């Protein structure tokens, strides 16, 4: 065994102040990193939740205010515009 007694272990061969301060600083920095990571994680989750609620409210509000066309519906030609070959083809009018 490297040390004959517990007192020698804690004295660290005369270097106890340096050794125990180094251990304390290391554990302090590790604890601070854990705290900072948890705080940042909670803030990020809170921000993402708020963003999701805003987007859901925006989508719900938009779908309630204006009817959305069906995704596979063919575009309708306006009666004020002349019918071109393209609009006739899209509307299925081949006259």
Residue pairs with C-beta under 8 A, 6 or more apart in sequence:
3 9
10 16
12 18
12 19
12 20
74 90
74 91
74 92
75 87
75 90
75 91
76 91
77 83
77 87
77 88
77 90
77 91
81 87
83 91
83 93
88 94
88 95
